[in-house]
Amino acid sequence: MSTNILQDLEQLIPKDIIKVDEPLKRYTYTKTGGNADFYISPKHYEDVQRVVKYAYHHNIPLTYLGNGSNIIIRDGGIRGIVLSLLELNHIDASDATIVAGSGAAIIDVSRKARDLSLTGLEFACGIPGSVGGAVYMNAGAYGGEMKDIIDYARVINEKGEMLQLTHNELELDYRNSVIQSEHYVVLEAAFTLTPGEQQAIQSVMDDLTERRESKQPLEYPSCGSVFRRPPGYFAGKLIQDAELQGHRIGGVEVSKKHAGFMVNVANGTATDYEKLIQYVQQVVKDKFHITLEREVRIIGEPVQSEE
């Protein structure tokens, strides 16, 4: 990658938010992933726009990264620019509406709602993702999802233009949204909630937290729920019935605690994850004639073959 890109970027944005050849395993929940040519973490929307416009006009690959909770970055890393949104983490409230930056943890937004005695976000108290990631995939848990509460999202398109999308324009569906199909990036989202009773809200959050901690393998690095729910089935139950719990490839294994998760138990790599995912998909397909579709995103370049 040309050093001219670095020189150009340093003219556009603060130098201290640019990192070169940065290991991405520092930023993923799986603790795997190769290096980014350029890793940029803007603190202001205008800097995001400048980078997006620059990448668009110079045909430089651009990848957005939230908090890395439901993603696997291949061991070959990512070419071009990786734009981290974690510094866009403000959480502001007005009446029954909370506006949160893309990089804010959705867990923190749910706690802010609780502190303000606003109900509707309790389901998100255990979702490890960022606001941007949650909107991107219409994240949900325990019967709730983003589309139930979102009012609008402010986004940037591939050309660096800022847009504001209403609830309907976001086209939120099961683990899907227009953000994905149009390659937008979320800058912030507004959630409209309902006034409630703080103790009742806390009680629901405590219950959901206990259920999550008792069932999910939170003690190991993981990419969260690996597969989408097949119509009429549960992915974890299918994997369990296929007797795949504990099956390991390299340092990654199907969790013995919850078959829908794959955990990094022994310095596993992204390649281990990808091979294990493919193996599980094949076994379930052979045994039950059901195709498991990934919920986790896999991006980046594979390691160059040594052959």
Secondary structure, DSSP 4 states (H G I P E B T S, - for coil): --HHHHHHHHHHS-GGGEEEEEEGGGG-TTS---EEEEEE--SSHHHHHHHHHHHHHTT--EEEESS-SSEEE-TT-EEEEEEE-TT---EEEETTEEEEETTSBHHHHHHHHHHTTEES-GGGGG--SBHHHHHHTT-EETTEEGGGTEEEEEEE-TTS-EEEEETGGGT-BTTB-HHHHHT-EEEEEEEE-EE--HHHHHHHHHHHHHHHHHHS-TTS-EEEE-BPPPTTS-HHHHHHHTT-TT-EETTEEE-SS-TTEEEE-SS--HHHHHHHHHHHHHHHHHHH--PPPB-SEEESPPPPP--
